[in-house]
Amino acid sequence: MSSQNGCYRLVPGVRVRPVPELETCVVFTPADPRLYRLNLNAWLILELCQGLSPEALAQAYLEAVPPTPDAEAQLDQGLATLLESGIVEQCQP
């Protein structure tokens, strides 16, 4: 995980609807009207993006998932996708 300043949070106005029986979460981004269906990994990352610093986010994620050699890469990729999709954003602490 890159060591950037700030924290991560849900973009204001974004709507999140968990669908646990289907092991997914549906997200609507009104700024660029789209629906996204998140897998469990992206959903976990989204849930952790509640004002955590990059370091705290990485620590919480790595504690929540089974230890694998590519866990950090999965976090980086999932977070990048959420940022690019306009679901989460970086904010100042």
MOPAC internal coordinates of N, CA, C and O (Angstrom, degrees):
PM7 1SCF
backbone

  N    0.0000 0     0.00 0     0.00 0    0    0    0
  C    1.4469 1     0.00 0     0.00 0    1    0    0
  C    1.5083 1   108.16 1     0.00 0    2    1    0
  O    1.2310 1   119.99 1   -48.18 1    3    2    1
  N    1.3118 1   117.62 1   131.82 1    3    2    1
  C    1.4515 1   120.75 1  -179.93 1    5    3    2
  C    1.5183 1   110.41 1   -68.34 1    6    5    3
  O    1.2310 1   120.67 1   -30.61 1    7    6    5
  N    1.3043 1   116.32 1   149.39 1    7    6    5
  C    1.4612 1   119.75 1  -177.73 1    9    7    6
  C    1.5265 1   109.65 1   -96.84 1   10    9    7
  O    1.2310 1   120.88 1  -103.48 1   11   10    9
  N    1.3225 1   115.92 1    76.52 1   11   10    9
  C    1.4497 1   121.31 1   177.92 1   13   11   10
  C    1.5186 1   108.77 1   -93.86 1   14   13   11
  O    1.2310 1   120.72 1   -24.14 1   15   14   13
  N    1.3222 1   116.23 1   155.86 1   15   14   13
  C    1.4581 1   120.01 1   176.41 1   17   15   14
  C    1.5176 1   108.82 1   -78.27 1   18   17   15
  O    1.2310 1   120.96 1   -18.46 1   19   18   17
  N    1.3205 1   115.77 1   161.54 1   19   18   17
  C    1.4469 1   120.18 1   176.22 1   21   19   18
  C    1.5100 1   112.04 1   100.18 1   22   21   19
  O    1.2310 1   121.81 1    17.74 1   23   22   21
  N    1.3098 1   114.13 1  -162.26 1   23   22   21
  C    1.4568 1   121.35 1  -178.33 1   25   23   22
  C    1.5237 1   108.43 1  -144.63 1   26   25   23
  O    1.2310 1   120.93 1    -2.73 1   27   26   25
  N    1.3082 1   115.83 1   177.27 1   27   26   25
  C    1.4630 1   120.85 1  -179.99 1   29   27   26
  C    1.5145 1   109.36 1  -119.99 1   30   29   27
  O    1.2310 1   120.96 1   -38.39 1   31   30   29
  N    1.3430 1   115.78 1   141.61 1   31   30   29
  C    1.4595 1   121.04 1   178.05 1   33   31   30
  C    1.5293 1   109.60 1  -150.59 1   34   33   31
  O    1.2310 1   121.56 1   -15.70 1   35   34   33
  N    1.3117 1   114.62 1   164.30 1   35   34   33
  C    1.4555 1   121.89 1   175.19 1   37   35   34
  C    1.5231 1   108.20 1   -66.77 1   38   37   35
  O    1.2310 1   120.36 1   -42.44 1   39   38   37
  N    1.3271 1   116.91 1   137.56 1   39   38   37
  C    1.4583 1   120.92 1   177.16 1   41   39   38
  C    1.5282 1   108.39 1   -66.20 1   42   41   39
  O    1.2310 1   119.73 1   -47.52 1   43   42   41
  N    1.3283 1   118.13 1   132.48 1   43   42   41
  C    1.4617 1   119.70 1   179.06 1   45   43   42
  C    1.5377 1   111.34 1   -55.94 1   46   45   43
  O    1.2310 1   120.71 1   -42.74 1   47   46   45
  N    1.3182 1   116.25 1   137.26 1   47   46   45
  C    1.4573 1   121.92 1   179.28 1   49   47   46
  C    1.5128 1   114.63 1    92.65 1   50   49   47
  O    1.2310 1   120.15 1   162.64 1   51   50   49
  N    1.3217 1   117.31 1   -17.36 1   51   50   49
  C    1.4627 1   120.77 1   179.53 1   53   51   50
  C    1.5269 1   108.54 1   -68.70 1   54   53   51
  O    1.2310 1   120.81 1   -44.38 1   55   54   53
  N    1.3246 1   116.06 1   135.62 1   55   54   53
  C    1.4716 1   121.34 1  -179.88 1   57   55   54
  C    1.5247 1   109.39 1  -104.38 1   58   57   55
  O    1.2310 1   120.81 1   -46.71 1   59   58   57
  N    1.3306 1   116.05 1   133.29 1   59   58   57
  C    1.4646 1   122.15 1  -177.76 1   61   59   58
  C    1.5181 1   108.44 1  -121.80 1   62   61   59
  O    1.2310 1   120.48 1   -51.74 1   63   62   61
  N    1.3328 1   116.69 1   128.26 1   63   62   61
  C    1.4579 1   122.13 1   177.82 1   65   63   62
  C    1.5175 1   109.84 1  -129.66 1   66   65   63
  O    1.2310 1   120.06 1   -77.86 1   67   66   65
  N    1.3241 1   117.50 1   102.14 1   67   66   65
  C    1.4638 1   120.33 1   176.48 1   69   67   66
  C    1.5258 1   110.87 1   -65.92 1   70   69   67
  O    1.2310 1   120.80 1   -38.18 1   71   70   69
  N    1.3176 1   116.08 1   141.82 1   71   70   69
  C    1.4688 1   122.80 1   174.63 1   73   71   70
  C    1.5297 1   106.03 1  -129.76 1   74   73   71
  O    1.2310 1   120.39 1  -106.24 1   75   74   73
  N    1.3381 1   116.87 1    73.76 1   75   74   73
  C    1.4649 1   120.41 1  -173.07 1   77   75   74
  C    1.5237 1   113.99 1   -61.24 1   78   77   75
  O    1.2310 1   119.83 1   147.89 1   79   78   77
  N    1.3219 1   117.94 1   -32.11 1   79   78   77
  C    1.4659 1   119.32 1  -179.84 1   81   79   78
  C    1.5260 1   112.22 1   -65.53 1   82   81   79
  O    1.2310 1   120.04 1   159.98 1   83   82   81
  N    1.3277 1   117.53 1   -20.02 1   83   82   81
  C    1.4641 1   121.87 1   175.92 1   85   83   82
  C    1.5335 1   111.75 1  -107.41 1   86   85   83
  O    1.2310 1   120.65 1  -172.18 1   87   86   85
  N    1.3354 1   116.36 1     7.82 1   87   86   85
  C    1.4635 1   122.64 1  -178.83 1   89   87   86
  C    1.5254 1   112.04 1    51.93 1   90   89   87
  O    1.2310 1   121.42 1  -132.96 1   91   90   89
  N    1.3394 1   114.88 1    47.04 1   91   90   89
  C    1.4507 1   120.67 1  -179.98 1   93   91   90
  C    1.5177 1   110.00 1  -148.59 1   94   93   91
  O    1.2310 1   121.43 1    -9.64 1   95   94   93
  N    1.2958 1   114.87 1   170.36 1   95   94   93
  C    1.4528 1   122.83 1   176.72 1   97   95   94
  C    1.5267 1   105.90 1  -138.14 1   98   97   95
  O    1.2310 1   120.56 1   -47.39 1   99   98   97
  N    1.3272 1   116.53 1   132.61 1   99   98   97
  C    1.4596 1   121.37 1   179.54 1  101   99   98
  C    1.5252 1   107.86 1  -102.41 1  102  101   99
  O    1.2310 1   120.78 1   -46.44 1  103  102  101
  N    1.3245 1   116.11 1   133.56 1  103  102  101
  C    1.4594 1   121.88 1  -177.33 1  105  103  102
  C    1.5262 1   108.58 1  -127.51 1  106  105  103
  O    1.2310 1   121.12 1   -45.39 1  107  106  105
  N    1.3415 1   115.46 1   134.61 1  107  106  105
  C    1.4627 1   122.10 1   176.11 1  109  107  106
  C    1.5152 1   108.59 1  -113.41 1  110  109  107
  O    1.2310 1   120.66 1   -50.88 1  111  110  109
  N    1.3409 1   116.34 1   129.12 1  111  110  109
  C    1.4631 1   121.90 1   177.50 1  113  111  110
  C    1.5314 1   108.28 1  -109.22 1  114  113  111
  O    1.2310 1   119.93 1   -74.87 1  115  114  113
  N    1.3378 1   117.73 1   105.13 1  115  114  113
  C    1.4620 1   119.96 1  -175.96 1  117  115  114
  C    1.5303 1   114.31 1   -70.54 1  118  117  115
  O    1.2310 1   119.02 1   151.63 1  119  118  117
  N    1.3232 1   119.46 1   -28.37 1  119  118  117
  C    1.4662 1   121.40 1  -179.19 1  121  119  118
  C    1.5286 1   111.28 1   -62.58 1  122  121  119
  O    1.2310 1   120.72 1   141.68 1  123  122  121
  N    1.3134 1   116.22 1   -38.32 1  123  122  121
  C    1.4707 1   123.71 1   174.88 1  125  123  122
  C    1.5252 1   103.56 1  -128.98 1  126  125  123
  O    1.2310 1   119.88 1   -95.28 1  127  126  125
  N    1.3289 1   117.83 1    84.72 1  127  126  125
  C    1.4716 1   121.19 1  -167.31 1  129  127  126
  C    1.5294 1   114.00 1   -51.31 1  130  129  127
  O    1.2310 1   122.12 1   -75.43 1  131  130  129
  N    1.3326 1   113.55 1   104.57 1  131  130  129
  C    1.4643 1   120.92 1   178.19 1  133  131  130
  C    1.5138 1   109.48 1  -149.76 1  134  133  131
  O    1.2310 1   121.66 1   -25.62 1  135  134  133
  N    1.3229 1   114.42 1   154.38 1  135  134  133
  C    1.4600 1   121.82 1   171.84 1  137  135  134
  C    1.5157 1   107.90 1  -108.65 1  138  137  135
  O    1.2310 1   120.92 1   -43.97 1  139  138  137
  N    1.3202 1   115.86 1   136.03 1  139  138  137
  C    1.4523 1   122.10 1   176.73 1  141  139  138
  C    1.5221 1   108.24 1  -122.37 1  142  141  139
  O    1.2310 1   120.95 1   -38.56 1  143  142  141
  N    1.3092 1   115.79 1   141.44 1  143  142  141
  C    1.4586 1   121.32 1   174.51 1  145  143  142
  C    1.5263 1   106.84 1  -111.54 1  146  145  143
  O    1.2310 1   121.07 1   -66.60 1  147  146  145
  N    1.3286 1   115.55 1   113.40 1  147  146  145
  C    1.4575 1   120.72 1  -175.98 1  149  147  146
  C    1.5184 1   111.28 1   -90.88 1  150  149  147
  O    1.2310 1   120.96 1   -41.27 1  151  150  149
  N    1.3217 1   115.77 1   138.73 1  151  150  149
  C    1.4658 1   119.47 1   171.94 1  153  151  150
  C    1.5244 1   108.43 1   -77.61 1  154  153  151
  O    1.2310 1   120.55 1    -3.43 1  155  154  153
  N    1.3221 1   116.55 1   176.57 1  155  154  153
  C    1.4654 1   120.09 1  -176.55 1  157  155  154
  C    1.5208 1   112.91 1   -59.65 1  158  157  155
  O    1.2310 1   120.12 1   142.32 1  159  158  157
  N    1.3216 1   117.38 1   -37.68 1  159  158  157
  C    1.4639 1   121.00 1  -179.42 1  161  159  158
  C    1.5300 1   111.01 1   -64.89 1  162  161  159
  O    1.2310 1   120.47 1   130.41 1  163  162  161
  N    1.3225 1   116.71 1   -49.59 1  163  162  161
  C    1.4672 1   120.42 1   179.64 1  165  163  162
  C    1.5236 1   110.77 1   -64.84 1  166  165  163
  O    1.2310 1   120.43 1   143.44 1  167  166  165
  N    1.3211 1   116.78 1   -36.56 1  167  166  165
  C    1.4650 1   121.49 1   178.55 1  169  167  166
  C    1.5272 1   110.28 1   -63.09 1  170  169  167
  O    1.2310 1   120.21 1   136.50 1  171  170  169
  N    1.3205 1   117.20 1   -43.50 1  171  170  169
  C    1.4665 1   120.91 1   177.38 1  173  171  170
  C    1.5200 1   110.42 1   -60.82 1  174  173  171
  O    1.2310 1   120.03 1   133.39 1  175  174  173
  N    1.3195 1   117.56 1   -46.61 1  175  174  173
  C    1.4619 1   121.18 1   179.98 1  177  175  174
  C    1.5255 1   109.53 1   -60.64 1  178  177  175
  O    1.2310 1   120.04 1   136.12 1  179  178  177
  N    1.3250 1   117.53 1   -43.88 1  179  178  177
  C    1.4574 1   121.65 1   178.02 1  181  179  178
  C    1.5278 1   110.73 1   -58.07 1  182  181  179
  O    1.2310 1   120.28 1   134.94 1  183  182  181
  N    1.3179 1   117.07 1   -45.06 1  183  182  181
  C    1.4641 1   121.33 1   179.86 1  185  183  182
  C    1.5253 1   111.99 1   -63.14 1  186  185  183
  O    1.2310 1   120.41 1   150.06 1  187  186  185
  N    1.3127 1   116.83 1   -29.94 1  187  186  185
  C    1.4654 1   120.71 1  -179.70 1  189  187  186
  C    1.5319 1   112.98 1   -82.61 1  190  189  187
  O    1.2310 1   120.14 1   165.18 1  191  190  189
  N    1.3211 1   117.34 1   -14.82 1  191  190  189
  C    1.4682 1   121.57 1  -178.85 1  193  191  190
  C    1.5208 1   110.17 1   -82.65 1  194  193  191
  O    1.2310 1   121.27 1  -111.10 1  195  194  193
  N    1.3122 1   115.18 1    68.90 1  195  194  193
  C    1.4620 1   120.92 1  -179.23 1  197  195  194
  C    1.5180 1   109.64 1  -126.35 1  198  197  195
  O    1.2310 1   121.27 1  -124.70 1  199  198  197
  N    1.3232 1   115.17 1    55.30 1  199  198  197
  C    1.4530 1   120.09 1   177.88 1  201  199  198
  C    1.5096 1   114.96 1    87.77 1  202  201  199
  O    1.2310 1   120.22 1  -168.95 1  203  202  201
  N    1.3313 1   117.18 1    11.05 1  203  202  201
  C    1.4604 1   120.29 1   179.74 1  205  203  202
  C    1.5235 1   111.12 1   -79.78 1  206  205  203
  O    1.2310 1   121.27 1   -34.19 1  207  206  205
  N    1.3156 1   115.18 1   145.81 1  207  206  205
  C    1.4648 1   120.70 1   173.07 1  209  207  206
  C    1.5284 1   107.73 1   -69.58 1  210  209  207
  O    1.2310 1   119.88 1   -16.80 1  211  210  209
  N    1.3303 1   117.83 1   163.20 1  211  210  209
  C    1.4624 1   119.50 1   177.19 1  213  211  210
  C    1.5305 1   112.59 1   -55.81 1  214  213  211
  O    1.2310 1   120.36 1   140.20 1  215  214  213
  N    1.3266 1   116.92 1   -39.80 1  215  214  213
  C    1.4647 1   120.11 1  -179.35 1  217  215  214
  C    1.5285 1   111.24 1   -67.94 1  218  217  215
  O    1.2310 1   120.27 1   135.85 1  219  218  217
  N    1.3327 1   117.10 1   -44.15 1  219  218  217
  C    1.4711 1   120.91 1   179.45 1  221  219  218
  C    1.5262 1   110.65 1   -66.64 1  222  221  219
  O    1.2310 1   120.21 1   142.96 1  223  222  221
  N    1.3232 1   117.20 1   -37.04 1  223  222  221
  C    1.4624 1   121.43 1   177.41 1  225  223  222
  C    1.5261 1   110.07 1   -63.03 1  226  225  223
  O    1.2310 1   120.54 1   133.78 1  227  226  225
  N    1.3266 1   116.57 1   -46.22 1  227  226  225
  C    1.4639 1   120.46 1   179.42 1  229  227  226
  C    1.5268 1   110.97 1   -62.07 1  230  229  227
  O    1.2310 1   120.03 1   137.13 1  231  230  229
  N    1.3166 1   117.55 1   -42.87 1  231  230  229
  C    1.4540 1   121.17 1   179.88 1  233  231  230
  C    1.5346 1   110.80 1   -63.39 1  234  233  231
  O    1.2310 1   120.28 1   133.92 1  235  234  233
  N    1.3335 1   117.07 1   -46.08 1  235  234  233
  C    1.4689 1   120.88 1  -179.70 1  237  235  234
  C    1.5261 1   110.91 1   -63.67 1  238  237  235
  O    1.2310 1   120.50 1   139.72 1  239  238  237
  N    1.3186 1   116.65 1   -40.28 1  239  238  237
  C    1.4657 1   120.74 1   179.74 1  241  239  238
  C    1.5264 1   110.53 1   -65.05 1  242  241  239
  O    1.2310 1   120.56 1   131.74 1  243  242  241
  N    1.3292 1   116.53 1   -48.26 1  243  242  241
  C    1.4611 1   120.38 1  -177.22 1  245  243  242
  C    1.5269 1   112.19 1   -66.06 1  246  245  243
  O    1.2310 1   120.00 1   153.58 1  247  246  245
  N    1.3235 1   117.61 1   -26.42 1  247  246  245
  C    1.4615 1   120.99 1   175.02 1  249  247  246
  C    1.5317 1   111.81 1   -76.41 1  250  249  247
  O    1.2310 1   120.21 1   155.61 1  251  250  249
  N    1.3333 1   117.20 1   -24.39 1  251  250  249
  C    1.4649 1   121.73 1  -175.18 1  253  251  250
  C    1.5241 1   114.01 1   -89.78 1  254  253  251
  O    1.2310 1   120.12 1   157.84 1  255  254  253
  N    1.3254 1   117.38 1   -22.16 1  255  254  253
  C    1.4657 1   120.05 1  -176.43 1  257  255  254
  C    1.5271 1   110.40 1  -107.21 1  258  257  255
  O    1.2310 1   120.54 1   -22.55 1  259  258  257
  N    1.3297 1   116.57 1   157.45 1  259  258  257
  C    1.4680 1   118.64 1   175.55 1  261  259  258
  C    1.5316 1   110.03 1   -62.05 1  262  261  259
  O    1.2310 1   120.11 1   -37.52 1  263  262  261
  N    1.3174 1   117.40 1   142.48 1  263  262  261
  C    1.4720 1   119.26 1  -179.33 1  265  263  262
  C    1.5287 1   111.23 1   -67.94 1  266  265  263
  O    1.2310 1   121.34 1   -60.66 1  267  266  265
  N    1.3145 1   115.03 1   119.34 1  267  266  265
  C    1.4622 1   121.62 1   176.14 1  269  267  266
  C    1.5251 1   108.01 1  -137.59 1  270  269  267
  O    1.2310 1   120.08 1   -23.52 1  271  270  269
  N    1.3236 1   117.45 1   156.48 1  271  270  269
  C    1.4652 1   119.74 1  -179.82 1  273  271  270
  C    1.5245 1   113.58 1   -62.59 1  274  273  271
  O    1.2310 1   120.12 1   154.25 1  275  274  273
  N    1.3301 1   117.38 1   -25.75 1  275  274  273
  C    1.4629 1   119.73 1  -176.53 1  277  275  274
  C    1.5299 1   113.78 1  -104.15 1  278  277  275
  O    1.2310 1   119.57 1  -165.93 1  279  278  277
  N    1.3316 1   118.42 1    14.07 1  279  278  277
  C    1.4714 1   121.21 1  -177.86 1  281  279  278
  C    1.5259 1   111.57 1   -60.59 1  282  281  279
  O    1.2310 1   120.05 1   136.57 1  283  282  281
  N    1.3169 1   117.51 1   -43.43 1  283  282  281
  C    1.4639 1   119.57 1  -179.45 1  285  283  282
  C    1.5254 1   111.30 1   -66.26 1  286  285  283
  O    1.2310 1   120.38 1   142.04 1  287  286  285
  N    1.3263 1   116.89 1   -37.96 1  287  286  285
  C    1.4677 1   120.41 1   177.24 1  289  287  286
  C    1.5293 1   110.79 1   -65.50 1  290  289  287
  O    1.2310 1   120.36 1   142.76 1  291  290  289
  N    1.3298 1   116.91 1   -37.24 1  291  290  289
  C    1.4700 1   120.29 1   177.37 1  293  291  290
  C    1.5287 1   110.52 1   -64.53 1  294  293  291
  O    1.2310 1   120.54 1   140.78 1  295  294  293
  N    1.3245 1   116.57 1   -39.22 1  295  294  293
  C    1.4626 1   120.32 1   176.21 1  297  295  294
  C    1.5213 1   110.36 1   -63.12 1  298  297  295
  O    1.2310 1   120.02 1   131.15 1  299  298  297
  N    1.3075 1   117.57 1   -48.85 1  299  298  297
  C    1.4651 1   121.52 1  -179.79 1  301  299  298
  C    1.5305 1   110.95 1   -57.72 1  302  301  299
  O    1.2310 1   120.62 1   133.68 1  303  302  301
  N    1.3220 1   116.43 1   -46.32 1  303  302  301
  C    1.4657 1   120.66 1  -178.47 1  305  303  302
  C    1.5301 1   110.87 1   -66.52 1  306  305  303
  O    1.2310 1   120.08 1   135.08 1  307  306  305
  N    1.3218 1   117.46 1   -44.92 1  307  306  305
  C    1.4589 1   120.72 1   179.95 1  309  307  306
  C    1.5229 1   112.08 1   -63.78 1  310  309  307
  O    1.2310 1   120.45 1   137.10 1  311  310  309
  N    1.3259 1   116.74 1   -42.90 1  311  310  309
  C    1.4561 1   120.85 1   178.86 1  313  311  310
  C    1.5277 1   110.65 1   -64.83 1  314  313  311
  O    1.2310 1   120.25 1   137.71 1  315  314  313
  N    1.3160 1   117.12 1   -42.29 1  315  314  313
  C    1.4692 1   120.50 1   178.34 1  317  315  314
  C    1.5242 1   110.84 1   -60.37 1  318  317  315
  O    1.2310 1   120.26 1   138.77 1  319  318  317
  N    1.3182 1   117.11 1   -41.23 1  319  318  317
  C    1.4647 1   120.93 1   179.35 1  321  319  318
  C    1.5278 1   110.88 1   -65.27 1  322  321  319
  O    1.2310 1   120.02 1   137.05 1  323  322  321
  N    1.3372 1   117.56 1   -42.95 1  323  322  321
  C    1.4592 1   120.60 1   178.27 1  325  323  322
  C    1.5276 1   111.45 1   -63.64 1  326  325  323
  O    1.2310 1   120.30 1   141.22 1  327  326  325
  N    1.3213 1   117.04 1   -38.78 1  327  326  325
  C    1.4668 1   121.23 1   177.63 1  329  327  326
  C    1.5298 1   110.70 1   -66.10 1  330  329  327
  O    1.2310 1   120.21 1   132.12 1  331  330  329
  N    1.3317 1   117.20 1   -47.88 1  331  330  329
  C    1.4598 1   121.88 1  -179.13 1  333  331  330
  C    1.5249 1   112.44 1   -63.45 1  334  333  331
  O    1.2310 1   120.46 1   149.06 1  335  334  333
  N    1.3180 1   116.73 1   -30.94 1  335  334  333
  C    1.4656 1   121.86 1  -178.76 1  337  335  334
  C    1.5255 1   112.23 1   -80.91 1  338  337  335
  O    1.2310 1   119.94 1   171.21 1  339  338  337
  N    1.3180 1   117.72 1    -8.79 1  339  338  337
  C    1.4560 1   120.85 1  -179.10 1  341  339  338
  C    1.5210 1   113.11 1    77.18 1  342  341  339
  O    1.2310 1   120.70 1  -155.45 1  343  342  341
  N    1.3310 1   116.27 1    24.55 1  343  342  341
  C    1.4614 1   121.26 1   179.69 1  345  343  342
  C    1.5273 1   110.42 1   -90.66 1  346  345  343
  O    1.2310 1   120.33 1   138.34 1  347  346  345
  N    1.3230 1   116.98 1   -41.66 1  347  346  345
  C    1.4570 1   121.73 1   174.72 1  349  347  346
  C    1.5268 1   108.55 1  -122.56 1  350  349  347
  O    1.2310 1   121.46 1   -16.61 1  351  350  349
  N    1.3178 1   114.82 1   163.39 1  351  350  349
  C    1.4589 1   120.68 1   179.48 1  353  351  350
  C    1.5176 1   109.16 1  -143.33 1  354  353  351
  O    1.2310 1   121.70 1   -19.17 1  355  354  353
  N    1.3197 1   114.35 1   160.83 1  355  354  353
  C    1.4570 1   119.04 1   172.95 1  357  355  354
  C    1.5056 1   107.86 1   -86.29 1  358  357  355
  O    1.2310 1   120.99 1   -37.15 1  359  358  357
  N    1.3184 1   115.72 1   142.85 1  359  358  357
  C    1.4575 1   121.32 1   179.50 1  361  359  358
  C    1.5184 1   108.81 1  -134.67 1  362  361  359
  O    1.2310 1   120.85 1   -11.34 1  363  362  361
  N    1.3063 1   115.98 1   168.66 1  363  362  361
  C    1.4575 1   120.58 1   176.14 1  365  363  362
  C    1.5142 1   108.51 1   -85.70 1  366  365  363
  O    1.2310 1   120.36 1   -40.03 1  367  366  365
  N    1.3301 1   116.92 1   139.97 1  367  366  365
  C    1.4750 1   119.50 1  -178.93 1  369  367  366
  C    1.5194 1   112.85 1   -65.18 1  370  369  367
  O    1.2310 1   120.10 1   180.00 1  371  370  369

